[in-house]
């Protein structure tokens, strides 16, 4: 803002930098620009009329150089302000402003939920795994929730006793926990279990799955309140504007689609966080022990009337379906559709971040048949949650086992590099040994968990029994559809085998490292003991010399005393 542009304004008693520093809006700057331009034009015109013989240029060309300088200065100032404060100062190009305004209007219309469609987030699931190291934690949590007590006119099976029996005899199975409501509420005919529930939850129900003799999974379905279920619908129907984000040397802008997708992501993260916190407080297990406590596998059910949300089952010739892309953008291979009901689809859209273990289920309510609703008690959100739970809970439990194996592999890969490499000093050696001890404490149940899941992955019937018939079409259209139970089984076998191999290598590496450090520490201790022995010998010699000197002095004293006695006699 310094240089010739400021000097050109100094003639009229102000400068562009001064106006910007005092915080004048751009509209005021433009008013000043045109006022100064008109003043220059009127002054030049009066001068030309007073002295027509002196002017050799046409009257209209006289103020153009100065006016162009003023325009360039203001355009430069406006651009600099727009780059520095894009949220407050619009772009100086009027065509760009009109284009952004028109595009925002069109994008808002295209991304609104159409009339006649009902977008509802009905329920969310959370799954926790309890291995050998978390068995005591599970029993304590069940006792703390009061689920071990018998209920009159209700479920009387003690989950802790059932789990201990399954672990003792090494059998698979599942236990229905029934419906779960807040303490003091009684909305069902049979009294169920009680537990503190998040504010957005209406009620819950769940199952306990015994996958292997030492691996237990607890899945809870949280049915949301009607107001909480409208979050996505409300976010998509809010009119947004193009947003800006400042960078070091400029800015970047986010269109309406991006802003709405971000708002939907925040709403999803908010609801998922409440489920994760509930498990970390009331049913902490394998995933709750993670440093960030955010690795818990979760799922959500989103219902629509006609429009499918997932790409694999979406009609390709529906331009009004742009709003569905803001809720999920999965790849084609990640879409699993129920064989008996094309309106129920399942996917895991994210591959990294906190949502890497988050699944999305979409139910098109218009495709439900009368037979599917016949014994459910009508057509409502609670019925939809019950139908979907019956089909995806077994799948989500097996997926949680895969997630646990992936976290174990991550831990095993990070452990060797996380061990302190400074073993030259005594403090570094002690720290390294302590880290090794902590690893062995955390990995007590890993060998049993990986070996049992690897053995279970060889039993096809275990996966067929727990998984509904979801299918996906492979990339070569000629091949037959892939069953989800087979995909889960093969993935579990691969990860369990890999985890077993890594666990053995890591354990061997740490045992060797621990042996080397122990030997090195023994050598250092022996060297210190040698110094102590030398010091003890020196101290003994000194003590002996002092003692000899003391004996000589004492004998002289006795002789003198005896002589004095003899003289007195």
C-alpha angles and dihedrals in degrees: 000000000000128000132043095352092060093044091054089058093044090075089068096046102260141067135215092240091054092051092049093047093054089054103249113172119245091249089059090049090053091049090052090048094055092041091054091045092052091047090052091048094049092046093050092046092052091049091050092050093049094049109025094159094060097054113085096176128072115270094241094055098051100085098035099097093050092042091052090050090051092048092049092048093051093044090051092048091047093050092049091049091047092051092047098042107021093161093057105030118054123220113280092229108093092200091056091050092052091046093051092046092050093045092050091054092048093046093049090052093047095048098048119106104257123242113272093028122108118205111192134168100214108174147354130212132208125192126196127188123216116195130176092289093053099045094101091046090055093050091048092049093050090050092047092052090049094237092133093069123097115247123212109236091005146070111325101178112117106224092205092055092046092051093048090051092049091049092047096052096032099233133144124235146117136247125210111228092192124214120335123208138168119281110271096025122113111179099139131070094236117051110244135184124299132219138153107271131198117264094250092055123093097189139325142217132189153172137225115221123197103206097175138348093283104021120084127176126199118198122187125189113209112200108208128224118256093251093050091048092060094064096103093044091052095046093052094048095053112100110238135192131218108277131210134215123198122233132188095265102019140331143275128219132220119211125222093268091055093047092050093045089052091050091050089049091052091051090049093048091049094054093042092050091059091054092048092050091049092057093044090055104036107021108021114179142141098324094042089061091065114113093245094034088219103107096092113131110240139173138193135204118221117184129201131175103228112343118085114222099203122082097226093063100030121118106247096213099062111104091176090064094080090110090066091066090065092064099049139355105188125164120252095253092055095062117100119188126195110247094218095044122033090193094070116076133167133198145162101220101178125071100184142017127046092319096057089109097038119113129198122211120192123197122192101206094197090066095057111111128222090249091057090053097037099099098025100084101251139313111305141124091264090054091048091051090050093050094049093044091057090055106039107031094082090047092050092050091054090045089052088057088054090049090051091052091050091052091048091052090049090051092048093050094048097044100077092049093044094057111102111260095199102099098143094091129056091241092052091049092050091049092050093050090049091052090051090051091051091051092053089048092053095044098051094116099035098093093051093044095050095043094049093047090048090052092047092051088066091062108082094184092061090063095040090054096053101034127072120223101275115160140188131196114241121227095260099068091207093068122088120258118276117242115227094224090059092048091050093046095050092045091050092050092050095048095042091052091048092048092050091052094046092046092054092047093046093047091049091047093050093045090053091046091048091049092050092048091047091050091047091048091048090053091050090047091049090051090051090048090053090054090048090050092051090048090049092052091050090048091049092052092049091047090050092050092050090047093051091049090049092051092051092051091047093051091050090051091051092049091050091049093050091049091051090052092050092051094052091055 
